[in-house]
């Protein structure tokens, strides 16, 4: 008799209901963040409007976290097991912290919707791309217009992030500001970690596929052995029938 799956708690029902809306808000925040950074000639009015959207999204995530905390049976355990969600709320929506908030928003939302191994692979891949994109945006924001800066457009910042995260280090683009150096440290730390995790996940997946292939080969070998045995038995039966037929024909 099949076991009845446990009933969902109120918090789990809330998380399933709000998972996709929160993901949409995280993507909107990324768009707002990129707009504020890349539109270097934005008017004060537009910048103020984008900042209000930023505050509204932060407030939505803060409200979501408060509801989930209230619906949790063990609230201290919820706080200990959801550090990323806590950081999203604790980090205020101020300009110097936009990189961390953007990373926390997207990674936290992806982690919230990640359960199976396939989704974990998607989570690792998307997180790796986001780290490159977010660090490129933050680096462009910090270095563009600075004295002796090597960053003249977003393409330069994106090139810097790719060279840095792969540890190639051509040296043609490097930070000249303190904020740029801090972003470089973040990229080197998280970038290497994500790439290592991605390689490990890929290797594990390949090994599982090889094990499945080996299992299929062994199963096929067993089936072929059974078929060969049955064919030999049939041949013996046919030979016996022919011998009996020849004996009857000779007797007649």
Buried (B, 14 or more C-beta within 10 A) or exposed (E): EEEEEEEEEEBEEBBEEBEEEBBEBBEBBBEBBBBBBBEEEBEEEEEEEBBEBBEBBBEBBBEBBEBBBEBBEEEEEBBEEBEBBBBBBEBEBEEEEBBBBBBBBBBBBBBBBBEEEEEBBBBBBBBBEBBBBBBBBBBBBBBBEBEEBBBEEBEBBBBBBEBBBEEEEEEEBBBBBEBBEBBBEBBBEBBBEBBEBBEEBEEEBEEEEEEEEEEEEEEEEEEEEEEEEEEEEEEEEEEEEEEEEEEEEEEE
